[in-house]
Amino acid sequence: MIFTPLARDELNGPRGPGYRKMLEGSAVGRGGTPDEVGNVGALLMGEEGAFITGSDFLMDGGVTAEYWFGDRSEN
């Protein structure tokens, strides 16, 4: 979850508890910021990313890994 105004509304809505649990269980333990998404864009558009082509960047703070492989505190 990237903390935009819409995401903040979702956190305060009926599904908020589920979203908070998901974020707390992620590797970084929080949601992302628009600036963090922008940093990846800057990398891709800048000299440091000149050789990157045709890639997907999963920016979820570890939520997907937690979903597939379980709670990191159990390992």
C-alpha positions in Angstrom: 0.0 0.0 0.0 1.3 3.4 -1.0 0.1 6.1 1.4 -2.0 8.3 -0.9 -5.2 10.1 0.2 -7.2 7.1 -1.1 -5.1 4.6 0.8 -5.5 6.6 4.0 -9.3 6.5 3.5 -9.1 2.7 3.0 -7.1 2.4 6.3 -9.9 4.3 8.1 -12.7 2.3 6.4 -14.2 -1.1 7.1 -11.3 -3.0 5.7 -8.8 -0.9 7.7 -7.9 -3.6 10.3 -7.1 -6.1 7.5 -4.8 -3.6 5.7 -3.1 -2.7 9.0 -2.4 -6.4 9.7 -1.0 -6.8 6.2 1.3 -3.9 6.6 2.5 -4.9 10.1 3.3 -8.4 8.8 5.4 -7.1 5.9 9.2 -7.1 6.0 9.4 -3.4 6.4 6.3 -3.2 8.7 4.8 -0.2 7.0 3.3 1.2 3.8 5.2 3.0 1.2 5.3 6.7 0.3 4.8 8.4 -3.1 8.4 9.6 -2.9 9.6 6.0 -2.6 7.8 5.2 -5.8 9.3 8.3 -7.4 12.8 7.1 -6.4 12.4 4.0 -8.4 11.1 6.1 -11.4 14.2 8.3 -11.0 16.5 5.3 -11.0 14.9 3.9 -14.1 15.1 7.3 -15.9 18.6 8.2 -14.7 22.0 7.1 -15.7 22.2 4.4 -12.9 19.2 2.6 -14.6 20.4 2.9 -18.2 20.9 -0.9 -18.6 17.5 -1.8 -17.0 14.9 -2.8 -19.6 11.8 -4.9 -19.6 11.6 -5.4 -15.8 8.9 -5.4 -13.2 9.6 -3.9 -9.8 7.4 -5.2 -7.0 7.2 -2.4 -4.5 5.2 -3.9 -1.6 7.6 -3.9 1.3 7.5 -7.6 1.5 3.7 -8.1 1.6 3.8 -10.7 -1.2 6.6 -12.7 0.3 4.7 -12.8 3.7 1.6 -13.9 1.8 3.4 -16.8 0.1 6.0 -17.8 2.7 4.4 -16.9 6.0 5.1 -14.7 8.9 8.8 -13.9 9.0 8.9 -14.1 12.8 8.0 -17.8 12.6 11.2 -18.7 10.6 
